[in-house]
Amino acid sequence: MKKLAISANRPLLSVFKHVLFFILLFSGRFINAQEPEPATQIPSEEMECFTQDPTQDPKQVPCNDLIFNLPEVGCDDFSKYAPIVPEYTPLRNVRLVVHVIQRDAGLPARNFQNTPEHIAIIDEVIEQLNWMYSELIPLSQQVGGCPSDLVVDSRVRFIRDSPVLFHQDSDFWDQATAQNCNVYDFWVTHNPDGDFPPGSELIDNAIHLFIEGVTFNQNVEIHKFRGYSAGIPVDEEKFVVISNVFYSYFEAPDPDPLYALGESTKLLAHELGHALGLFHHTQDNGHCCDTWNFGNTNNMMDGWPDYTRALSRCQLARINYFLEGKCGANGDCTDLYKAVITDYCNKDESYDIIITNDAGINGDGQVVWDVDKKLTTDVIVKTGAQLTIRCRIGLPTDANIIVERGARLFVDGGTITHNKTMWDKCDEGQWGRIYVMGNDADLHYPGMESETYPLFPNGPGFVILKEATLEYARHAISTRSPWTDNYAYHGGFVYAEKSYFYNNYRSAEFRKYDFQNYSAFIGCTFENDDGTANYGISNWATKGIRVHDCAFKRLNKYGVLTFNASMDITGSDFSGIEHAIDCSNTLGETHSVNIGHENDPALRNEFSNNIVGVYGSTINRIFVLGNVFLDNVFGVCVNGLSGYAITNNKFFNSSAAIDLEQTGGILFDKSIDCNIYGDDFFGINARGDNTNMFFTRQEFDNTYDVHYSNFFGISGSFSDQQSSNQLLPAVWNYFTQAGFNIFHINSTGNTDFFKYHHPDPSIDPDPSIIPKCDINSTCNVANNFENQSDQGESSACGNTQLPPGGPITKERLLEIKTQIAALQGVPGSEEILATMEAEKDRVFWGLVHQYQEQGDHAEVESLLVSEENIDTKRYLIGFKQETGALTEAGTLIANYPLQNSNDNAFVTIALLNLDRKIQEGDYVLTETDEEKLRTIADGETPESFYAKGLLT
């Protein structure tokens, strides 16, 4: 006999026996009609759904309601869910639970039995079914005005991962008795055979396939196939029925296994199409404009004998839309997605999704994902390509998006999340990160925040976020390569505007990059509400990053963390964080961190309910300007040799508004100017050596306005607060007046004597300008400071910072040195000499920092060499390390004079810091080196804070 194959490419699949009669029942919501026979006419057998009260007979329950109309707007536009590029959509593995219904016990089974041979036949049908869904062919008929290009792979696979279930019931065995609608309810819901223990995931998380038989009402024995589907399941009954497969294999007068395999596979593919949301092509074009609605076609949802393995783009969109877990246009939803058993929770290491530079509809590398999508692996955006995300993209645990050099990721209103927010089978987890590679030899330029900025092969990678959300990541963004620790791939560009970072362990991580970095976060929110978010933005050795108008909420550790980095942070709110902003440097690094603005209220930051608002450790220059601190334990803390300007801020209700520890030394200016305090316990609290610190134009309202004490064995010390000479006029502060138990300037422990020079009361009779060192008493020697009345001028706060002394120029430095030389040995000149030495140091180090900012390395070195002392030697070593002159730095360290334990600690730290910089990649301390650093960090030397910075 002549046999017709489904495909010339697959001859072992079924063939039609055109001389035999084939009865195939297709069913939608109301249509369950037989196809016309090609030869002998057989009475039509309508398969209708029973609608009686199910309490009367558990075998008779209503059919499913169906979902016809789907949304066509935004991320719910179903038409965009077709897997046009199959590789961008992970396989959707749909679980099938197979039921074989035999006749009553005592009768011949007349269906498959629980034997290896019969189970193998069932599995072969499923295998051929998957082939049909993965090797689609072009439609034989196109609809004018609504073409459908070929999409080869539906991305749907069917998996049997549980034993085949066998039942005995002659009524359900015979599909002709019209038990289709209630077969699921009886065998699954009522579960008379006890196949499903309570809570079994096989009940809801599967499509149930019932293999039945059928009786014939004519004498001629012929191959007959019948099928039924309840359609898209609104009421959670996911099942299909096929019958007479066993008959065609074993009972027909002329059994033909190949024919039986092919026809049962096609029948099952068709019925599952209904279960996945498809309709007959004659039903309003199958609710798809690109589906031919009359005549014979090769569409899988057509009728026998023409249908085969063609599906239109719209049909594929419907299938994938429902399997993604989406709802109809009227809000009617299906739980079909529960049948998908793809592992969306754990990363699939076997493949990556690759966005190439010739991808996209125009072949220009422009790929847009504007549907919700759950992924199972890494996404790599190759050089020259751009991936735009406009909807919700889910990633499994540890999966990453990798943006190569010269590539761009643009999240345009979309969300990148962990699949646990889209798939209730994932309990917990964090996806990995967005790696954005850079080129440490390539510059950044203004305008790079545009999503149309040109891409260059060796230029930086770009991550652009606009009204985007990144949530549940380990490190949401990292400017490095995932494949190497080499610094050459640092320097990726990040721009985030009005975007939301939610429950990420770390939201953004910047790695060492020596040029100006134009990355910025504008109007963004960083928030923690599940206890997993520790860091907002961390910045290691990158300068220029801007943070403006952002909110940092309840992060466990740090809002912004910098290490050897510079940043501008303005107009932002920090609340409920351990360290809202934390900044530290290692030896010789001169980056500055600017927090707020002295005069512009729109640029001020607000800190509330934090443990520490701003923390600086061995930070060379930190500027805290014009901010508001409310209900923090500490407002601003500065530890270790540091330079700072804390100006025009408002502090309310803190344990210590400003807390200083061992910040002293002549290398950096230390200014506390024009701040307002209210209900703080300590206004300024200082421990150990804090020389060269000046506090001016403060408005105190505290229990202790100024308090200083020793730090272990190091005496508490201030510089004289200005001096009675023309160089430095008297300081002007307003001390707390109201209430009892008020201390203006108070010391405890071992502290050094200093002089406080206040204005002459004749200038301003306000008594609050004169500090009292004890309750209602004048100062005395026991309090370790002395009040002196000097001429001075009250310079209003608000416009400019009150500078101590004159301009910072070489001429000024020479002038001061000349004056100091002239005063040497002159009786009674000790005080003025001390003041002028301090002024010389201010101008000298001001020049060093000025030339360093300008990149004039020769002038920096010339100045440092001209002043032969311990401070300049140390600074020159750090400067050489920072500028990459590592060999010269090593020579200087080798020749550094070791005179005490401080010097030994310094050399240990300098050598480790040098070793870290020599290594091109992530640096890991040896156990011995870590122990050395911890010993120094736990000690009392000024170097302890550098050790803590390196350990961090």
N, C-alpha and C positions, 0 to 999 in steps of 0.2 A: 504494500500500500504506500501511496505517496504521503510523506509527512512534512508539514510546514514548520520550520524552526522559528522561535521568537527572534533570533538574531543569527545572521550568518557568521557572526563572530563567536557565537556560543552554541554550536550545533547540538551539544549534549543536553541542552535544556529541552523543554517540552516541545513536542510537535503536535500539530492539530491532525486529528483523523477526520477529514472533512466528510467522510461517508457516515460518520456517527453523529448522533444528536447530542448537542451540548446545551444544557440548561444552566444558566447562570443568573443568580438573583443579585441585583445591586440594590442597595438600600440607602436612602437618606432619611430625612425626618419622617416623611409620609409615603415615600415611594419604595415599594418592595415588590417589583414586578419582574417576571421572567423575560429574558430576551427571546425574540422569535427564533424558532429552530430553522436551520437551513434546509431541512427535508421534512420528514414525517411530522405532521402537526400533532402536538400533544396539548391536551387541555391545560389552560393556564392555571397556575396554582399561586394565588395571591398569598403572600406572607405578611399578615397584619399583626400589629402589636396589640396585645391585650391591654385594656385600660381599666379592668375591674379593680375594686378595692383590694389591695394586696393582703389585707388581713383575712380575706376569705380563702385565698389560696396562695401560698408562698411561691408558687410557680408562675403566678400571673401578676406582674407589676408594670407600671407605665414605662415608656421609653424615655430616653434623654431628651431634654430640650437642647436646641442647637444654637450656635452663634453664627449669624449670617454676616452682619455688617461690622467692619473693623475700622478703627480710626485711621485717618490719613493726615495727621498733623503732628509736628514735632518729633520727639523721640518715640512716640507711639504710632508713627506712620508705618503701618504694617508693610506697605509696598517696598520699603527699604531693607526688609529683613531677608531678602533672597541672598544666598551666599554666592554673590557674583564672582568674588575671588574666594574659592572654597577654603584656601589655606588660612584666611583670616577668621574663619569660624571653626572652633574646635568641634570634633565629632560629637554628636548628641547620641549617646548610647541609650536606647530605649529598652527597658526590660520587658520581656514577654514571659508570662507564666502560662504554660501550656496545660490544658485540660483535655483529656481524651475521654469521651463518653461512650461507654459500651452499653449493650442491652442488659436487661435485668439478669440477675444471677440465675443460673440454670438454663439460660438461653445461649445460643452461640453469640459470642461477643460482637462479631461483625465490625470490628474496629481494631486499631492498633493495640498491642498488648505490651506489657512491661518487659520487653526483651531487648538486648543490645541491638539486634537487627532492626527492630521497629523504631527504637529511639534514634538510631542513626539516620533513618529516613526522615524523621521530623527535623533533625538538625540540618540535613541537607537542604530541606525546603527553606529553612531560615538562612542558610548560607547563600542560596540562590536569590533569596529575597534581598539580602544586603547588596549583592551584585547589581540587581536591578536599580536600587536606590543610589548606587555610587557610579553607575555608568549610564547616565541618561543620554538620550539621543534627541536630535532636533525635532520639533513639532512638524508633522506632515502638513498642517494647515496653519497659516499665519492670519491674524485678524488685521485688516487694513486700519491704519491709524493707531494701532496699539501692538506694535511688534514685540516679540519675545525672543531675545537672543538666547542661545544655548548656555545653560548653566549645567555643567557636566555632573556635579556631585551635589546631592541634596544635603549632605553632611549628617544624615540620619542613618544609624545602624541599629539593628535589633539583636538583643542579647538574651539568651536563655541561661540564667545562672542559678536555677533551682530545679529540683527533680520534676519530671513530667508527672502530673496528677491523673489518676485513673478513677472514673466514677461508673456506676452501674445504674442506669435508669432508661428504660425503653422509650418513655415519653420524650426525654431530652435527647436521646440518641437520634430520634427521627425528626429531622428539621422540618419535615412536611407538616408536623403537628403544630407548627407556629409557636414554639416556646422561646423564640429568639429574645424577646424583650426581657424575660425574667430569668434567663439562664444565669446571668451574673448574680442577681439577687439571691437566687436559690443556692448556688454552689459556693459563692464567696461570702455574701453577707450572712446567710443563715448557716453556712458551713456545716452541713450535716455529716460530712466525713471527717471533721476535725482536722482538716489540712492546715488551718491557719490558727495558731495559738493566739491568745489575746495580745494585741499590740504588734502583730506580725507586719513587717514592712512590705511583705508581698501583697497585702490587700490593696492598699492605695498606691503604692509606688511601682505600679506595673500596668501594662495592658494585658488583659487576660484573653488568651486565644483558646477558643473551644473548637475541638475537632469532633464533628458529629457524623452520623450516617443519614440516609434518607431512603424512604420506600418509594416504589414507582407504581403507578396505576395502569400500566400497560404490560403486555406479555413479553415484549422484546427487551432483553437485557442490554442496556447501552451504557457508555460512560456518561455520567451526569455529575456536574459540579454545581453546588449552590453556596451562596455566601450571604452574610449579613453583618452590618455594623450599626452600632447604636449612634454613630456620628460623634461629633466633638462633645466630650462629656462635661456638661454643666453640673450635673448632679452626681459627679464623682464615680459614675459607672463606666469604666474604661474597658471595653471588650469588643471582640469581633468573633464571628462564627464562620467556619467553613465546613463543608460536608462532602462526603463521598470520595475522599482521598483514598481511604483504605480500599474501597470498592474498585477503584481504577487500578490500584496496584495489584490486588490479589483476587478479586471476585468476578471481574468482568469476563465475558467469554474469551476475550483475547487480551489479557492483561499486558499493559505496556508501561513499565516503570518510568521510562523517559518522558512519555507523554503525561503520565500522572504527575511527575515532578514539575514539569513546566507549567501545566495548567493550574495546579494547586498553588504554585508560586505566584503566578500572575493574579490569580483570584485573591490570594492573601495580600499582595501588594495593593490591589484595588481597595479591598475592605479596610486595610490599615490606613489608606489614604483618607477614607471617610473619618476614621477615628482621629486622624491628625488634623481634621478641619476642612477637608475637601468635599466637593459635591460633584455630582455628575455634570459633564460638560454641557448637557442640555438644560440644566437648571440655572437659568439666568447667567449663561456662560460660566457656570460653576462659581459665580460671584467673582469672576476675574475677567477684566476686559480683554485680556490677551488669549483667552481660551475659546476656540471655535465651538459654536453652540448648535450645529446641526450636521447631519451627514456623518460619514465614517472618518475617524481620525486615528492616529496612533497614541493619543493621550491615554495615560494610565487610568484616567477616570471616564473613558469612553466605554463602549460595550463590546462584547465578544462578536466577531473574532478579530476585531481590528486593534483593540487596545494592546499596548506593549509598555515600553518604559520611557515614555516622553512625559515631561511635566513642564508647564510654562513657568516663567519667572514669577508671576503672581501666585501661582499655586505653591511654589517653593517658599515664597514669602509668607503665605498663610501658615504653612507647616512650621517654619522656624519661628514665626511670631508666637504661635501658641506654645511651642516647646520652650521658649524663653520665659514663659509665665505671664504673658500679657493678656489683657482683657478686651472684650468687644467694645464697639462704639457706644453701646448703651450701658456700659458698666457691668455687663454679664461676663463672668469669669469662669475659667475652667481650671481644674487642677491637673490637667494633662502633664504639666511640667514635672509632676511628682514621679512620673514613670521614667524620667531620665536618670540614669545611674552613672553618668560621666562623673569622674572625680574632679570637682571644681575646687576642692579644699587643699590638695597637695600638688605641688608643681610636677609637671610631666617633663622629665629631663631628656626625653627622646627626640625632641624637635624644638625649633624656635619659629616664631612668626617673623618673617623678614619683609620689611618695607624697602623696596629697592628704588633706585633713582629713575627707573623707567616704568614704575608702577603708576596706578591711577588711570582714570578713564581716558586721559589724553596722552598717557605714556610719559608724563613729565615729572613723575615722582611725587605728585600731589595726591595723597590718599586721605579721604574724609570718612570717619566713622561717625555716622549720625543715627545710630541705633544703640539700644542697650545691649551689652555683650558681656558674657562671662568667658574669660580666657583661662587656659590651663597651663601656660608656659610663658617664657620671656618673649618680649617684642623687641626687635632690633630695627631701629630707623637708620638706614645706611646713608653714607655720605651722598649729598645731593637730593635727598628725599625729605618730604615733610609729611608728618602724620598729624591730622587735625581731629580732635576728639570733641564732639558736641553733646554726647549723651553719657550714660553711665557705663563705665568699664570696670569689671571686676577681675581681680587677679588672685591666684591662690597664694598660699604661704610661700614666702621667699622668692616669688617671681618678680622680675624686674622689667622695666622699660629702659632700653639702652639707646642713647642718642649719640651717634658717632660724630666725630669732627665734621663740620660742614653739613650737618643735618639739623632738623628742627622738629620739636614736638610743640604743638599749639593746642592747648586745652581751652577751647572757646565755649565757656559756659558748661562744660562737661564735668564729670566726676570720675576720679580714679579711686577705687575702694577695694577692700578685701571682699572676696566672694561670700563671706559670711553674712554680708548685708543684703545679698541677692539670692542666697541659697541656704535654706534653713537646715541643710544637712551638715554645714560647717559650723562647729561650735565656736572655736576661737582661732586666732591666727593674725599675723601681720604680713602683708606683702612686703617685698624687699625694698626697692628704691628706684627712682629714676636716675640713672647714671647719665650725666651730660659731660661729654669729653671736651677738653679744650686743647690749646696749644700754648705751652708756657713761653714760646718765643713770638707769639702773635698778639698784637694789641687789640684792645677793645676800643670802640668808637661810640660817640653819641648817636642815637637813633636806632640802636640795635634792638630796642624793645618792639619794633614793628614786625608783625608777622610776615611782611613782604621784604624785609631787609635781605640783601643778596647773600646766598650761601657760597662759600668758597671751600674747595677740597681740604685745605690745611687750616682753615679758620676754625673758630670755636663752634661747638654745638650749641644749640639754643633750646631753652625751655621757656615758653611764653604761656602765662596763665592769666586769663581774663574772665572774671566771675566764675572761676573754677573751684573745685573742691578736691583736695587730696586728703584721704582719711585712712586710718588703720594701716599705716605703713611703718616699717622699721626705721628707715631713713628716707623720707619722702623724696628728697632731692639731694644728690651728691655730685660735686664737680670733680669727677675722677673717672678713670677707666675701671671696668670690672675685671679686666684681664691682666692688668699690671699695676704695680705700685709706683711706676716711674712718674716723676713729677712732670715729665714732658706732656702728659695728658691732662694736667690741671689747667684751670682757666676757662671752664665752661661758663656760658652766660645764662643768667636766670632773671626773668622779669615777671613779677606777679602783681596783678592789679585787681582790687576788690575780690580777692580770692580767700578761700577758707581752708585752714589746715586743722584737722580734727582728729584727736586721739592717735597722733603719730608719736612713736618713741622719740624721733627727732624729725622735725619738719624740713629743715634745710641745712646742708653741710657744705661749707666752702673750704677748699683745700688751697695750700700755698700757691700764690700767683703773684709775681713781682711787679706787674704793671697795674695801672689804674683799672679797676674792675667796675663797670657801669651797671652791674646787677642792682636790682632794687625791688623792694616790697612796698607797695602803695595801697593803703586802704584795706589791708588784709587782717584776718583774724586767726589767731593760734589758740586752740582751746583743748582742754582736757576734761572729760567728764566720766571716764571709766578707769582712771588711775594708771593708764599706760603711757601717757605723754610726759616725757622728762625734759626735752629740749625744744625750744622754738627754732632759733637760728644759731648755728655755731660757725665761727669764722676763724680759721687758722691761717695766719700770715697772708691775708688778702686785704687790700686797701681800696677804699672808695665806695663800698656797698652802702646803699641808702635804705633806711627804714622810716616810713612816714605814714602817719594817720592809721596806725595799726593797733590792734588790741591783742594782748597776751593774757590769757585767763587760766588760772589754776594749774599751771604746769608744775610738775613735781620738783624740778631742780632749777632750770634756767630759762628765762625768756630769750635773752640774747647772751651768747657766750663768745668772747673774743680771746685770742691768744696770738700775740705778735701781729695784731691786725689793727686797721683803722676803719671806723664806720661813722656815719652820721645818723643819729636816731632822733626823730622829731615828731611832735604831734601825736604821740602814741600813749596808750593806756596799758599799765601793767598791774595785775591784781592777783592776789592769792598764790604767789610764787615764792620759792625758797630764796633764790637770788634773781631778781627781775632782770638786771643787767650785771654781768660778771666779766671783768676785763683783767688780763694779766700779760706780762711781757717777760722775756728772758733777757740776758745780758746784752746791752747795747742797742736793743730794738727801740725805735723812736716813733712808732706809729701812734697816732692820737685817736681818741674816741670822743666824739662830740655828742653830747646828750642835751637836747633842748636848744633854746635860743634865748639870748639875754633879754631881748626887747619885744619880740614878736609873740603875742599870746597864742597865735595859731600854731606855733612850732613848739610849744611847751609840752612836756610829757607829764602824765599823772601816774603816781605810784600809790597804790592803796592795798592795805592788808597783806603786804609781803613780809617775809622775814627780813630781807635786805632789799632796799630799793636799788641802789647802785653799789657794786662792790668792785674795788680795784686792788690788785696785788702787783707790786713792783711795776706799776703802770707809769710809763714815763710822762705821758701827758693825757690827762682825762679832764674834760671840760663839762661840768654839770651846771647848766645855765637856764635859769628861768623856769624851773619845773615846780610841781606841787607834790608834796609827800604827805600822805594822810594815813594814820593808823598803821604804820609799819613798825616793826620792832626796831629796826635801824633804818635811817634814811639813806645816808651815804657812808660807806665804810671804805677806808683806804689803808692797806697794809703794805709794809715793806717800802724800800727806797722808791719814792714816787714823786711825780709832779702833777699838780692839780690846780684847777680854778673852780671853786664852788661858789657860784654867784647868782644873786637875784632869785633864789629859790624860796619856797615857803614850806615850812615843816610844821606838822601838827600831830600831837599825840603819839610820840614815839618814845621808846626807852632812851635812845640816843639819836638825835637828829644827824649829827656828824660824828663818826667814830674813827679815830686815827690810831694807828699802831706802827711805831718804828718807821715813819715816813721820812725822817730827817736826812740831812745831807745837802750839799751845796749844788748838786748836779742839776736840780730842777726847781723851778719856781713853785711855791705853794701859797695859794691865795684863797682866803675865805672871805667873801665880800658881799655886802648888801643882801643878806638873807633875813627872813622873818621867821620867828619861831612862836609856837603857841602850845602850851600844855605838854611840852616834852620834859622828860625827867632830866636828861642831859642835853644842853644845846650843843656844845662841843666837848667831846670826851676823848682825851689823848693819853696814850700809854707809851712809855719809853722815849726814844730820841725822835723828836719832831721839830728839830731846829730848822730854821729858814721858813717857818710857817707864820703867816700873818693873818689875823682876823680883823676885819675893818667893816665899819658901817653896818653892824648887826643890830637887829631889833629883837632882843631876847624877851621871852616870857616863859620861864622854865623854873624847875626846882634848882638845878645847877646850870648856870649859864655856860661857864667854862670849868672843866675839871681835868686835871692831869695827874698822872701817877707813874710809878716805875713799871718796867716790863722785865720780870724776873730780876736779874742783877743789873739791869741797865736803868739809870736814873731817868725819871721823867723830865723832859726839858722842852722849852720853847726858845726861840730867839727873842731878844728884847722886842717888845711890840713898839716898833718905831723908835725914834731917838730925837734928842733935843738938838737938832741942827738943820741947816737949810736943805740938806739932801732928802731927808725923810721927815715930814711933819708928823705931828701927833695923830694917833688913830682916833677914830670917832665911832663909838659904839653906844647903844642905849641898853642898859642893863635892867633886869626885872625889878619892878618896884612894889607891886601889889602882893599882899599875902605874907604869911610867916614862913619860917624855915626856908628862906631863899638864900642861895649861895651864888655870888657873882663869879669870882675866880677862886677855885678851891683846889688844894693839892692833898694827896694822900701818899704815904709811902716815901720812898727815897726820891726826891725831886731836886732839880737845880734851880737856883735863884734866877729870876729874870726881872726886867723892868717893864712896867706898863706906862706909857706916856699918853695921858688923856689931855684933851684940850683944856685950856684955861677956862674956868667957870665964867669968867667975864665975857667970853665969846658967846656962851649959851648957858644961862643959869639953870637949865634943866638938870636936876640932881642925878638923873639916871645915866649921865655920861661918866660919872665917877664910880668905878667899881668898888664894892665892899667885899673884903675877903672872908668875912664871917657875918653872922647875923647881926645887923645893926651896929657894926663896928668898922673902924678904919683898918687899912691893911697894916701888917707888921711883918717883921722878919720871919716869924714862925710860919707864915703862909707862903714864903718863898717868892714873893714878888713885891715890888715897890711901886706905889703910885707916884707919878711925877706930872706936874702941870706944865704944859708947853703951849706955844702958839700953834694953831692949826686951823684948817678951813674945812667946813662941812661941805663935801661935794655930794650933790644929790645922786641917789641911786637911780638907775633906769636907762641912761643913755650910754655911758661908757664905764668901763671898769676903772677904778682908781689905781693908776700904775704906781708902784713904789720906785721912785727915781726917774732918771731921764731916759733918753733914747738908747737903743742897743746898736751901737756902731763901733767900728774899730777906733775911731777918733775918741769916742767916749771912753773906751777901755784904756787907751793910752793916757788920757787926761787923768783918770782915776789913779792909774799906776804912778804917774808923776806926783800927784798929791800925796799918795801913801809914802813914797820915797822921801818927800820933803818933811813929813811929820815923824819919821823914824827918830826915836830918841828925844823928842820934844816932851818935856815934863807936862803932865796933865792932858796928854792927847790920847790916852788909852781908849776912851769911849768913842771919840770920833774916828780913831783908827779902826776900831772894831766895826763901826758902821760902814766905813768906806771899804773895808775888806769884803763885807757882805755885798755891798753894791758892786764891787769889782767881780765877785763870783756871779752875781746876777747877769751882768753884761757879758762876761766871758761865756757862760753856758748858754745864754741867749743867742750869742753869735754862733756857737757850735750847732745848736739846733736849727738856726736859720739857714746856715750853709748846708746842713744835712738835708733839709727840706728842698732846697734848691738843687740838690744833686752835685754840689761842688765839693767833691771828695778831697781834693787837694787842700782846700782851705780848712776843712775839718781837721785833716791830719796835721797841717801846719800849726793850728791853734793848740791841739792836744799835745804835740811834741814840745811846744814852747813853754807849757806849764808842766814841769817835771814833778808830778806827785802821784800818790796812789790812785786818786780818783781819775786822773787823766789816763794813767796806764790801763786801768780797768776798762774805762770807756773805749779806749782805742782798740782793745782786744774785741770787745763786743761789736764795735763799728766795723772792723775787718770781717768779722763773721757775718754780719748782716749784709755787707756789700759783696760777699762771695770771695774775698781775698783770703781763702782758708789757709793756704800755706803760710802767708805772712802772720795770720792769727796764731797758728801753731808755734811759729818762732817767738812771738811775743809772750805766749804762755810759758814757753820753755825758759825764757829769761826773766820771768816775773819774780820779784824778790819775796821770799817766804819769811815773814817776820812773826806771825802769830797764827792762832787757830782760824781767825777770819780769813787770812790769806790762803791757808790750806783749803778751807771750804770753797773759796772763790775759784781756785785752780781746779779743784775736782769738778765743779759745775761747768767751768769754761771748757774743760777737756771733753766732758760728756756732750755739751752743746755743740762743740766742734765735730765730734764723731757723728752726731745726729745729722748735721748739715752736710757732711761728706757723703753720707749714704743717700743715694737717689731712690727713695722709696720709704715706705712706712718703717719707722725705727722701733725696735723692740729692745728694751733694757735687759741686760743680763741680770741674773739674781744678785750677783756681787755689786753691780752698779746701782741696782735698785736699793739695796741695803745701804750703800753709801749715801744716796740721796735722802733716804728716809731718816738716817741719823742726823744729817744736816737740817732737814725740814723740821725735826722735832727739837732742835736746839734753839739757842737764844741769839744767834748771830744775825746780822742783817741779811746774810745770804740764805737764811732759812726760807724766805718767800720765793727766791729764785728756784730753790730745790722743789718747793711745792708746785711751782709752775711747770717744771719739767716732768714731775710725776703725773700731773694732770694730762 
